[in-house]
Amino acid sequence: MRWTKKAQGRGYARQLFDFAKEMSAEKGLPLIIGTDMREYAEMYEHFGCEVFNTVTASNGVTRYGLIYRP
């Protein structure tokens, strides 16, 4: 899902991520996220995730694997 300009800066991503973090902590499981957008990877890092893997495909697209440990 791509965020529209109208939704940016309103805290929606933070709200969704906070909910996911709560569920992660409640279940005692890590939260694993994958994205091919550097900006999203940086946002998730800001929210407390760590990059655990990056893979660049032959077409130049880089996938970022991130983890949040409760």
Secondary structure as UniProt FT lines:
FT   TURN            5..9
FT   HELIX           12..27
FT   STRAND          31..35
FT   HELIX           38..46
FT   TURN            47..48
FT   STRAND          50..56
FT   TURN            58..59
FT   STRAND          62..68
//
